[in-house]
């Protein structure tokens, strides 16, 4: 069987490769490998190296290595703090994220099978968590600590929560013998590289199993305002530290500022805005120039001022008619115009909002280009991000870790198992249209698509508290002679296509009684 002949363009390179491989095997192998790699790259245009991709930076470093390179994490942390202090849209972005994730606070609830156990646990646990006794500084209660922690997570990328055990005289005024202290990421010491046989990476000590077993912290903030600066390093076991951060890549140990993708855009936006403000100031300056047909002008600036005053040009008010001498005219300056400011600001702020995971309307406070449907659709996407941050960052890391510490403190204080657990309820999502959304939620409960407890928690309410308060309301109304609280009316539904009202069915129904 005669094989198909190959053209000269196809046979030439292969023949040349064979000749080079025969004469210089190493060079021939390099040519073959290079040809294979080139063929693989040609399948992905974005992987090619050309003028279009010359400014792209692609490295194979891990998440933590990328943050450590040239002090990137520390630099981003400092710039983000400066932007939040001085740039209004950065301050607005962190306010929107924290306000939606934490709101008035993620509230704890006690779950126990026995009412007596639950009541005692609520008096002690909720009394400790809901007061400033929880704060080692004695300033913030639980909601305030949650808000400060979320601000640090967005601004710095991470925050540390340290448990402080209290014994003896320090624990007498506390319901539970522990307090917590919020520490910024600056407390992590980057100098320590090992402890015993364990490796220390950027302040985190890694055990043999790959888990963090301890944190190496400065005794004081490196940028403290105290005159007595103590930069000695202490080792704190991981059991006494909650490391709160958003994990974006597998194996990531430390967090990065959420402003990292948008800092350049925010900086350019602020510079552009300042330039436009300067142009507006220049536009408000109307200058007039007096021109003469002859060359006999005033000898000095004082003479010019006197002549302008004599002509009535020094104080020109709106509606003033001023007579000029013969041969004199005035030409006005042409101030610069400000064009395209609004579209540019809108598009740039939309890019910043997308980088932060929120809506443009929430960032800019501009609702002029949305209606109810479009605003609700954008809000749904943002709500999904907010729920993710609530469950994975605040509840999954901070609140559940705090609940674990609470149960351990109970066992230490009372020398017995707690006999209860803690649940956490996120704040209520703002309802855009209550007249539509609440009846829709009721229909979901009646159809069995969700439970009443789940619906109550989605609204930021504790089902146990609602049930107990309803019982108390009914008992109080009955004791005052008002009778039990009537049940809520069921929502009426239109008849389906298969059901029709017949005359017989209408006659079978009892007649309505007259009042």
C-alpha positions as a Python dict, from the first residue, in 0.01 Angstrom:
ca = {
    (1, 'X'): (0, 0, 0),
    (2, 'X'): (142, 328, -108),
    (3, 'X'): (144, 593, 167),
    (4, 'X'): (25, 946, 113),
    (5, 'X'): (308, 1175, 14),
    (6, 'X'): (386, 1474, 234),
    (7, 'X'): (443, 1822, 102),
    (8, 'X'): (779, 1997, 124),
    (9, 'X'): (660, 2229, 403),
    (10, 'X'): (564, 1930, 615),
    (11, 'X'): (861, 1711, 540),
    (12, 'X'): (1127, 1982, 562),
    (13, 'X'): (1127, 2051, 940),
    (14, 'X'): (1105, 1684, 1026),
    (15, 'X'): (1390, 1595, 795),
    (16, 'X'): (1597, 1874, 947),
    (17, 'X'): (1514, 1749, 1298),
    (18, 'X'): (1627, 1399, 1202),
    (19, 'X'): (1954, 1524, 1062),
    (20, 'X'): (2027, 1737, 1371),
    (21, 'X'): (1923, 1449, 1598),
    (22, 'X'): (2162, 1216, 1416),
    (23, 'X'): (2458, 1456, 1427),
    (24, 'X'): (2384, 1619, 1771),
    (25, 'X'): (2132, 1417, 1976),
    (26, 'X'): (2109, 1672, 2259),
    (27, 'X'): (2038, 1959, 2024),
    (28, 'X'): (1781, 1749, 1840),
    (29, 'X'): (1604, 1662, 2165),
    (30, 'X'): (1590, 2031, 2263),
    (31, 'X'): (1437, 2116, 1926),
    (32, 'X'): (1171, 1849, 1964),
    (33, 'X'): (1081, 1960, 2319),
    (34, 'X'): (1066, 2323, 2215),
    (35, 'X'): (839, 2234, 1922),
    (36, 'X'): (606, 2039, 2151),
    (37, 'X'): (587, 2326, 2401),
    (38, 'X'): (521, 2574, 2123),
    (39, 'X'): (237, 2356, 1998),
    (40, 'X'): (84, 2342, 2345),
    (41, 'X'): (105, 2719, 2389),
    (42, 'X'): (-63, 2783, 2060),
    (43, 'X'): (-385, 2630, 2201),
    (44, 'X'): (-415, 2916, 2454),
    (45, 'X'): (-369, 3266, 2321),
    (46, 'X'): (-353, 3406, 2674),
    (47, 'X'): (-51, 3184, 2748),
    (48, 'X'): (153, 3323, 2461),
    (49, 'X'): (425, 3581, 2518),
    (50, 'X'): (369, 3880, 2296),
    (51, 'X'): (336, 4256, 2313),
    (52, 'X'): (-24, 4215, 2422),
    (53, 'X'): (75, 4006, 2725),
    (54, 'X'): (405, 4172, 2809),
    (55, 'X'): (256, 4353, 3111),
    (56, 'X'): (94, 4040, 3257),
    (57, 'X'): (255, 3888, 3563),
    (58, 'X'): (201, 3516, 3606),
    (59, 'X'): (385, 3330, 3880),
    (60, 'X'): (351, 2987, 4030),
    (61, 'X'): (384, 3101, 4391),
    (62, 'X'): (145, 2996, 4665),
    (63, 'X'): (-106, 3235, 4817),
    (64, 'X'): (111, 3309, 5120),
    (65, 'X'): (429, 3343, 4914),
    (66, 'X'): (258, 3600, 4691),
    (67, 'X'): (163, 3799, 5000),
    (68, 'X'): (515, 3783, 5145),
    (69, 'X'): (697, 3885, 4826),
    (70, 'X'): (858, 4228, 4876),
    (71, 'X'): (636, 4293, 5176),
    (72, 'X'): (323, 4297, 4959),
    (73, 'X'): (84, 4210, 5241),
    (74, 'X'): (222, 4477, 5474),
    (75, 'X'): (228, 4738, 5196),
    (76, 'X'): (-132, 4665, 5094),
    (77, 'X'): (-240, 4679, 5456),
    (78, 'X'): (-87, 5022, 5507),
    (79, 'X'): (-223, 5166, 5181),
    (80, 'X'): (-571, 5029, 5251),
    (81, 'X'): (-576, 5195, 5592),
    (82, 'X'): (-468, 5524, 5438),
    (83, 'X'): (-741, 5501, 5174),
    (84, 'X'): (-1009, 5427, 5435),
    (85, 'X'): (-891, 5729, 5634),
    (86, 'X'): (-872, 5973, 5342),
    (87, 'X'): (-1070, 5842, 5044),
    (88, 'X'): (-1450, 5864, 5076),
    (89, 'X'): (-1534, 5571, 4850),
    (90, 'X'): (-1295, 5339, 5035),
    (91, 'X'): (-1459, 5438, 5365),
    (92, 'X'): (-1799, 5383, 5206),
    (93, 'X'): (-1701, 5039, 5076),
    (94, 'X'): (-1589, 4907, 5414),
    (95, 'X'): (-1898, 5059, 5576),
    (96, 'X'): (-2131, 4883, 5331),
    (97, 'X'): (-1966, 4543, 5374),
    (98, 'X'): (-1950, 4556, 5754),
    (99, 'X'): (-2298, 4704, 5783),
    (100, 'X'): (-2451, 4421, 5579),
    (101, 'X'): (-2247, 4136, 5728),
    (102, 'X'): (-2263, 4237, 6095),
    (103, 'X'): (-2533, 4503, 6113),
    (104, 'X'): (-2660, 4531, 6469),
    (105, 'X'): (-2478, 4211, 6560),
    (106, 'X'): (-2487, 3834, 6507),
    (107, 'X'): (-2679, 3728, 6814),
    (108, 'X'): (-2621, 3404, 7011),
    (109, 'X'): (-2898, 3177, 7132),
    (110, 'X'): (-2893, 2893, 7384),
    (111, 'X'): (-3030, 2552, 7282),
    (112, 'X'): (-3111, 2305, 7559),
    (113, 'X'): (-3364, 2027, 7607),
    (114, 'X'): (-3458, 2133, 7961),
    (115, 'X'): (-3609, 2477, 8023),
    (116, 'X'): (-3432, 2512, 8357),
    (117, 'X'): (-3093, 2449, 8197),
    (118, 'X'): (-3171, 2689, 7916),
    (119, 'X'): (-3282, 2966, 8150),
    (120, 'X'): (-2971, 2937, 8365),
    (121, 'X'): (-2743, 2925, 8062),
    (122, 'X'): (-2912, 3229, 7909),
    (123, 'X'): (-2870, 3430, 8227),
    (124, 'X'): (-2498, 3351, 8247),
    (125, 'X'): (-2383, 3307, 7889),
    (126, 'X'): (-2588, 3581, 7724),
    (127, 'X'): (-2517, 3809, 8016),
    (128, 'X'): (-2143, 3762, 7966),
    (129, 'X'): (-2144, 3780, 7585),
    (130, 'X'): (-2384, 4072, 7575),
    (131, 'X'): (-2189, 4302, 7806),
    (132, 'X'): (-1856, 4480, 7796),
    (133, 'X'): (-1718, 4212, 8032),
    (134, 'X'): (-1635, 4010, 7721),
    (135, 'X'): (-1391, 4276, 7599),
    (136, 'X'): (-1049, 4267, 7763),
    (137, 'X'): (-1043, 4647, 7736),
    (138, 'X'): (-1392, 4675, 7882),
    (139, 'X'): (-1517, 4899, 7599),
    (140, 'X'): (-1716, 4696, 7343),
    (141, 'X'): (-1986, 4435, 7374),
    (142, 'X'): (-2025, 4143, 7133),
    (143, 'X'): (-2178, 4340, 6844),
    (144, 'X'): (-1909, 4607, 6869),
    (145, 'X'): (-1634, 4344, 6871),
    (146, 'X'): (-1786, 4177, 6567),
    (147, 'X'): (-1797, 4508, 6383),
    (148, 'X'): (-1435, 4593, 6467),
    (149, 'X'): (-1324, 4244, 6361),
    (150, 'X'): (-1507, 4264, 6028),
    (151, 'X'): (-1359, 4608, 5958),
    (152, 'X'): (-1011, 4464, 6012),
    (153, 'X'): (-1083, 4164, 5789),
    (154, 'X'): (-1187, 4389, 5500),
    (155, 'X'): (-918, 4653, 5553),
    (156, 'X'): (-622, 4437, 5656),
    (157, 'X'): (-734, 4100, 5524),
    (158, 'X'): (-724, 3932, 5867),
    (159, 'X'): (-758, 3983, 6240),
    (160, 'X'): (-657, 3784, 6548),
    (161, 'X'): (-880, 3721, 6849),
    (162, 'X'): (-690, 3616, 7161),
    (163, 'X'): (-849, 3445, 7461),
    (164, 'X'): (-751, 3578, 7799),
    (165, 'X'): (-822, 3350, 8096),
    (166, 'X'): (-913, 3532, 8416),
    (167, 'X'): (-855, 3380, 8760),
    (168, 'X'): (-873, 3496, 9118),
    (169, 'X'): (-963, 3858, 9174),
    (170, 'X'): (-983, 3927, 8799),
    (171, 'X'): (-1262, 3671, 8756),
    (172, 'X'): (-1483, 3773, 9049),
    (173, 'X'): (-1687, 4028, 8858),
    (174, 'X'): (-1718, 3808, 8545),
    (175, 'X'): (-1995, 3559, 8482),
    (176, 'X'): (-1749, 3338, 8290),
    (177, 'X'): (-1371, 3336, 8354),
    (178, 'X'): (-1247, 3457, 8016),
    (179, 'X'): (-1224, 3768, 7797),
    (180, 'X'): (-1117, 3828, 7439),
    (181, 'X'): (-874, 4076, 7283),
    (182, 'X'): (-873, 4188, 6921),
    (183, 'X'): (-524, 4207, 6768),
    (184, 'X'): (-436, 4352, 6430),
    (185, 'X'): (-227, 4149, 6187),
    (186, 'X'): (74, 4370, 6270),
    (187, 'X'): (120, 4167, 6588),
    (188, 'X'): (238, 3864, 6388),
    (189, 'X'): (618, 3852, 6398),
    (190, 'X'): (780, 3786, 6057),
    (191, 'X'): (1131, 3737, 6201),
    (192, 'X'): (1089, 3397, 6366),
    (193, 'X'): (1152, 3113, 6122),
    (194, 'X'): (1147, 2804, 6346),
    (195, 'X'): (1052, 2678, 6689),
    (196, 'X'): (1196, 2344, 6787),
    (197, 'X'): (1134, 2115, 6494),
    (198, 'X'): (842, 2320, 6360),
    (199, 'X'): (865, 2575, 6083),
    (200, 'X'): (732, 2926, 6144),
    (201, 'X'): (598, 3106, 5836),
    (202, 'X'): (518, 3474, 5877),
    (203, 'X'): (433, 3435, 6246),
    (204, 'X'): (240, 3106, 6213),
    (205, 'X'): (400, 2792, 6353),
    (206, 'X'): (321, 2482, 6147),
    (207, 'X'): (310, 2143, 6316),
    (208, 'X'): (408, 1805, 6166),
    (209, 'X'): (53, 1748, 6039),
    (210, 'X'): (49, 2078, 5853),
    (211, 'X'): (-182, 2255, 6098),
    (212, 'X'): (-111, 2580, 6278),
    (213, 'X'): (-14, 2494, 6637),
    (214, 'X'): (93, 2836, 6766),
    (215, 'X'): (123, 3205, 6683),
    (216, 'X'): (433, 3416, 6745),
    (217, 'X'): (317, 3764, 6844),
    (218, 'X'): (476, 4089, 6949),
    (219, 'X'): (395, 4192, 7303),
    (220, 'X'): (295, 4534, 7172),
    (221, 'X'): (185, 4675, 6840),
    (222, 'X'): (499, 4760, 6636),
    (223, 'X'): (354, 5104, 6566),
    (224, 'X'): (239, 5175, 6920),
    (225, 'X'): (213, 5528, 7052),
    (226, 'X'): (344, 5420, 7390),
    (227, 'X'): (680, 5553, 7503),
    (228, 'X'): (762, 5209, 7644),
    (229, 'X'): (787, 5000, 7331),
    (230, 'X'): (828, 4627, 7391),
    (231, 'X'): (894, 4431, 7073),
    (232, 'X'): (968, 4103, 7245),
    (233, 'X'): (796, 3801, 7093),
    (234, 'X'): (575, 3552, 7277),
    (235, 'X'): (441, 3217, 7162),
    (236, 'X'): (63, 3173, 7201),
    (237, 'X'): (-94, 2828, 7145),
    (238, 'X'): (-342, 2804, 6861),
    (239, 'X'): (-616, 2702, 7110),
    (240, 'X'): (-614, 3059, 7242),
    (241, 'X'): (-622, 3233, 6903),
    (242, 'X'): (-897, 3275, 6645),
    (243, 'X'): (-749, 3373, 6308),
    (244, 'X'): (-1029, 3538, 6112),
    (245, 'X'): (-975, 3585, 5737),
    (246, 'X'): (-1125, 3504, 5400),
    (247, 'X'): (-964, 3200, 5240),
    (248, 'X'): (-960, 3225, 4860),
    (249, 'X'): (-701, 2959, 4766),
    (250, 'X'): (-636, 2606, 4893),
    (251, 'X'): (-371, 2593, 5164),
    (252, 'X'): (-388, 2967, 5230),
    (253, 'X'): (-278, 3056, 5584),
    (254, 'X'): (-304, 3435, 5594),
    (255, 'X'): (-545, 3684, 5446),
    (256, 'X'): (-496, 3976, 5212),
    (257, 'X'): (-671, 4313, 5204),
    (258, 'X'): (-1001, 4308, 5018),
    (259, 'X'): (-902, 4639, 4859),
    (260, 'X'): (-607, 4481, 4674),
    (261, 'X'): (-786, 4452, 4334),
    (262, 'X'): (-923, 4808, 4346),
    (263, 'X'): (-654, 5022, 4509),
    (264, 'X'): (-506, 5142, 4179),
    (265, 'X'): (-850, 5226, 4046),
    (266, 'X'): (-945, 5409, 4364),
    (267, 'X'): (-620, 5607, 4354),
    (268, 'X'): (-669, 5708, 3992),
    (269, 'X'): (-1031, 5795, 4063),
    (270, 'X'): (-934, 6026, 4349),
    (271, 'X'): (-669, 6199, 4134),
    (272, 'X'): (-920, 6245, 3852),
    (273, 'X'): (-1180, 6382, 4089),
    (274, 'X'): (-935, 6632, 4238),
    (275, 'X'): (-838, 6745, 3889),
    (276, 'X'): (-1202, 6799, 3795),
    (277, 'X'): (-1262, 6995, 4115),
    (278, 'X'): (-965, 7216, 4027),
    (279, 'X'): (-1112, 7272, 3681),
    (280, 'X'): (-1441, 7372, 3840),
    (281, 'X'): (-1261, 7624, 4058),
    (282, 'X'): (-1088, 7765, 3751),
    (283, 'X'): (-1422, 7779, 3571),
    (284, 'X'): (-1563, 7991, 3853),
    (285, 'X'): (-1288, 8250, 3809),
    (286, 'X'): (-1407, 8502, 3551),
    (287, 'X'): (-1122, 8737, 3462),
    (288, 'X'): (-1156, 9050, 3244),
    (289, 'X'): (-879, 9210, 3041),
    (290, 'X'): (-892, 9581, 2942),
    (291, 'X'): (-757, 9646, 2593),
    (292, 'X'): (-668, 9988, 2443),
    (293, 'X'): (-639, 10089, 2085),
    (294, 'X'): (-351, 10331, 2161),
    (295, 'X'): (-25, 10247, 2336),
    (296, 'X'): (-67, 10498, 2616),
    (297, 'X'): (-131, 10273, 2913),
    (298, 'X'): (-89, 10319, 3285),
    (299, 'X'): (269, 10343, 3403),
    (300, 'X'): (239, 10101, 3695),
    (301, 'X'): (6, 9850, 3855),
    (302, 'X'): (-113, 10108, 4106),
    (303, 'X'): (-205, 10341, 3820),
    (304, 'X'): (-392, 10054, 3652),
    (305, 'X'): (-589, 9984, 3969),
    (306, 'X'): (-676, 10352, 4008),
    (307, 'X'): (-789, 10374, 3645),
    (308, 'X'): (-997, 10054, 3676),
    (309, 'X'): (-1158, 10190, 3989),
    (310, 'X'): (-1228, 10517, 3813),
    (311, 'X'): (-1396, 10329, 3526),
    (312, 'X'): (-1602, 10121, 3771),
    (313, 'X'): (-1437, 9789, 3679),
    (314, 'X'): (-1291, 9703, 4019),
    (315, 'X'): (-1624, 9602, 4176),
    (316, 'X'): (-1850, 9469, 3901),
    (317, 'X'): (-2175, 9329, 4041),
    (318, 'X'): (-2452, 9143, 3854),
    (319, 'X'): (-2672, 9387, 3662),
    (320, 'X'): (-2417, 9669, 3670),
    (321, 'X'): (-2386, 9901, 3367),
    (322, 'X'): (-2042, 10056, 3339),
    (323, 'X'): (-1942, 10314, 3079),
    (324, 'X'): (-1596, 10273, 2931),
    (325, 'X'): (-1382, 10553, 2788),
    (326, 'X'): (-1353, 10578, 2407),
    (327, 'X'): (-1104, 10331, 2257),
    (328, 'X'): (-1131, 10081, 2547),
    (329, 'X'): (-1284, 9732, 2542),
    (330, 'X'): (-1291, 9430, 2773),
    (331, 'X'): (-1222, 9067, 2670),
    (332, 'X'): (-1316, 8789, 2913),
    (333, 'X'): (-1119, 8470, 2977),
    (334, 'X'): (-1256, 8137, 2855),
    (335, 'X'): (-1260, 7894, 3153),
    (336, 'X'): (-1221, 7520, 3093),
    (337, 'X'): (-1531, 7303, 3068),
    (338, 'X'): (-1596, 6985, 3264),
    (339, 'X'): (-1728, 6720, 3024),
    (340, 'X'): (-1792, 6348, 3073),
    (341, 'X'): (-1752, 6360, 3449),
    (342, 'X'): (-2067, 6168, 3542),
    (343, 'X'): (-2028, 5872, 3297),
    (344, 'X'): (-1663, 5827, 3389),
    (345, 'X'): (-1731, 5832, 3763),
    (346, 'X'): (-2020, 5587, 3724),
    (347, 'X'): (-1822, 5333, 3524),
    (348, 'X'): (-1518, 5356, 3751),
    (349, 'X'): (-1723, 5320, 4067),
    (350, 'X'): (-1900, 5021, 3911),
    (351, 'X'): (-1559, 4855, 3860),
    (352, 'X'): (-1463, 4928, 4223),
    (353, 'X'): (-1795, 4789, 4346),
    (354, 'X'): (-1747, 4469, 4145),
    (355, 'X'): (-1398, 4426, 4289),
    (356, 'X'): (-1536, 4453, 4642),
    (357, 'X'): (-1835, 4227, 4576),
    (358, 'X'): (-2105, 4488, 4634),
    (359, 'X'): (-2339, 4684, 4408),
    (360, 'X'): (-2269, 5019, 4249),
    (361, 'X'): (-2581, 5163, 4410),
    (362, 'X'): (-2462, 5063, 4757),
    (363, 'X'): (-2114, 5207, 4698),
    (364, 'X'): (-2214, 5535, 4532),
    (365, 'X'): (-2554, 5583, 4694),
    (366, 'X'): (-2691, 5653, 4346),
    (367, 'X'): (-3036, 5507, 4271),
    (368, 'X'): (-3117, 5727, 3973),
    (369, 'X'): (-3055, 5456, 3710),
    (370, 'X'): (-3241, 5161, 3862),
    (371, 'X'): (-3601, 5057, 3907),
    (372, 'X'): (-3745, 4807, 4152),
    (373, 'X'): (-3666, 4498, 3942),
    (374, 'X'): (-3310, 4591, 3845),
    (375, 'X'): (-3231, 4711, 4197),
    (376, 'X'): (-3364, 4388, 4344),
    (377, 'X'): (-3164, 4172, 4100),
    (378, 'X'): (-2843, 4355, 4185),
    (379, 'X'): (-2924, 4329, 4552),
    (380, 'X'): (-2977, 3952, 4523),
    (381, 'X'): (-2621, 3905, 4394),
    (382, 'X'): (-2482, 4119, 4674),
    (383, 'X'): (-2694, 3935, 4933),
    (384, 'X'): (-2542, 3607, 4819),
    (385, 'X'): (-2195, 3745, 4887),
    (386, 'X'): (-2307, 3882, 5222),
    (387, 'X'): (-2449, 3545, 5327),
    (388, 'X'): (-2125, 3376, 5224),
    (389, 'X'): (-1917, 3618, 5433),
    (390, 'X'): (-2153, 3576, 5726),
    (391, 'X'): (-2142, 3197, 5726),
    (392, 'X'): (-1779, 3137, 5629),
    (393, 'X'): (-1603, 3428, 5799),
    (394, 'X'): (-1798, 3570, 6091),
    (395, 'X'): (-2011, 3275, 6206),
    (396, 'X'): (-1788, 2990, 6090),
    (397, 'X'): (-1467, 3134, 6235),
    (398, 'X'): (-1538, 3405, 6493),
    (399, 'X'): (-1876, 3313, 6642),
    (400, 'X'): (-1831, 2936, 6651),
    (401, 'X'): (-1482, 2976, 6797),
    (402, 'X'): (-1622, 3212, 7058),
    (403, 'X'): (-1896, 2960, 7134),
    (404, 'X'): (-1636, 2687, 7183),
    (405, 'X'): (-1449, 2908, 7428),
    (406, 'X'): (-1775, 2980, 7610),
    (407, 'X'): (-1847, 2609, 7663),
    (408, 'X'): (-1491, 2551, 7784),
    (409, 'X'): (-1519, 2842, 8026),
    (410, 'X'): (-1851, 2704, 8158),
    (411, 'X'): (-1693, 2367, 8224),
    (412, 'X'): (-1402, 2531, 8401),
    (413, 'X'): (-1624, 2752, 8613),
    (414, 'X'): (-1887, 2493, 8715),
    (415, 'X'): (-1679, 2172, 8679),
    (416, 'X'): (-1942, 1993, 8473),
    (417, 'X'): (-2051, 1955, 8114),
    (418, 'X'): (-2253, 2249, 7984),
    (419, 'X'): (-2560, 2054, 7878),
    (420, 'X'): (-2645, 2311, 7610),
    (421, 'X'): (-2519, 2439, 7277),
    (422, 'X'): (-2502, 2782, 7116),
    (423, 'X'): (-2659, 2890, 6790),
    (424, 'X'): (-2599, 3210, 6597),
    (425, 'X'): (-2846, 3423, 6404),
    (426, 'X'): (-2728, 3672, 6142),
    (427, 'X'): (-2892, 4016, 6121),
    (428, 'X'): (-3206, 4064, 5921),
    (429, 'X'): (-3170, 4130, 5551),
    (430, 'X'): (-3337, 4459, 5459),
    (431, 'X'): (-3677, 4400, 5302),
    (432, 'X'): (-3722, 4610, 4991),
    (433, 'X'): (-4097, 4560, 4953),
    (434, 'X'): (-4261, 4408, 5266),
    (435, 'X'): (-4605, 4393, 5102),
    (436, 'X'): (-4469, 4145, 4845),
    (437, 'X'): (-4186, 3963, 5020),
    (438, 'X'): (-4354, 3874, 5351),
    (439, 'X'): (-4666, 3715, 5191),
    (440, 'X'): (-4435, 3525, 4955),
    (441, 'X'): (-4243, 3391, 5254),
    (442, 'X'): (-4569, 3286, 5422),
    (443, 'X'): (-4673, 3096, 5110),
    (444, 'X'): (-4337, 2916, 5108),
    (445, 'X'): (-4395, 2803, 5467),
    (446, 'X'): (-4749, 2684, 5391),
    (447, 'X'): (-4631, 2497, 5082),
    (448, 'X'): (-4362, 2317, 5282),
    (449, 'X'): (-4074, 2472, 5089),
    (450, 'X'): (-3918, 2605, 5409),
    (451, 'X'): (-3975, 2590, 5783),
    (452, 'X'): (-4104, 2864, 6007),
    (453, 'X'): (-3786, 2857, 6212),
    (454, 'X'): (-3567, 2896, 5904),
    (455, 'X'): (-3777, 3186, 5780),
    (456, 'X'): (-3752, 3354, 6119),
    (457, 'X'): (-3375, 3315, 6126),
    (458, 'X'): (-3347, 3458, 5774),
    (459, 'X'): (-3522, 3765, 5913),
    (460, 'X'): (-3263, 3794, 6190),
    (461, 'X'): (-3496, 3664, 6464),
    (462, 'X'): (-3449, 3386, 6719),
    (463, 'X'): (-3730, 3127, 6691),
    (464, 'X'): (-3699, 3027, 7058),
    (465, 'X'): (-3739, 3388, 7171),
    (466, 'X'): (-4041, 3441, 6943),
    (467, 'X'): (-4209, 3124, 7068),
    (468, 'X'): (-4151, 3215, 7430),
    (469, 'X'): (-4272, 3572, 7381),
    (470, 'X'): (-4589, 3455, 7205),
    (471, 'X'): (-4667, 3226, 7497),
    (472, 'X'): (-4605, 3510, 7739),
    (473, 'X'): (-4828, 3742, 7537),
    (474, 'X'): (-5110, 3485, 7531),
    (475, 'X'): (-5080, 3424, 7906),
    (476, 'X'): (-5083, 3796, 7981),
    (477, 'X'): (-5384, 3862, 7757),
    (478, 'X'): (-5573, 3573, 7914),
    (479, 'X'): (-5493, 3693, 8266),
    (480, 'X'): (-5620, 4040, 8179),
    (481, 'X'): (-5947, 3899, 8044),
    (482, 'X'): (-5873, 3960, 7683),
    (483, 'X'): (-5872, 3596, 7587),
    (484, 'X'): (-5604, 3413, 7390),
    (485, 'X'): (-5433, 3576, 7098),
    (486, 'X'): (-5621, 3487, 6777),
    (487, 'X'): (-5416, 3303, 6515),
    (488, 'X'): (-5292, 3491, 6215),
    (489, 'X'): (-5530, 3476, 5918),
    (490, 'X'): (-5430, 3246, 5639),
    (491, 'X'): (-5354, 3397, 5304),
    (492, 'X'): (-5631, 3353, 5049),
    (493, 'X'): (-5546, 3183, 4728),
    (494, 'X'): (-5730, 3211, 4396),
    (495, 'X'): (-5911, 2896, 4283),
    (496, 'X'): (-5714, 2669, 4056),
    (497, 'X'): (-5813, 2584, 3703),
    (498, 'X'): (-5949, 2241, 3805),
    (499, 'X'): (-6188, 2371, 4073),
    (500, 'X'): (-6507, 2550, 3971),
    (501, 'X'): (-6786, 2684, 4187),
    (502, 'X'): (-7113, 2502, 4105),
    (503, 'X'): (-7461, 2617, 4206),
    (504, 'X'): (-7502, 2305, 4420),
    (505, 'X'): (-7178, 2377, 4603),
    (506, 'X'): (-7283, 2736, 4657),
    (507, 'X'): (-7618, 2625, 4802),
    (508, 'X'): (-7444, 2373, 5027),
    (509, 'X'): (-7248, 2648, 5200),
    (510, 'X'): (-7414, 2802, 5506),
    (511, 'X'): (-7552, 3148, 5465),
    (512, 'X'): (-7356, 3431, 5623),
    (513, 'X'): (-7506, 3557, 5946),
    (514, 'X'): (-7620, 3914, 5967),
    (515, 'X'): (-7452, 4124, 6235),
}
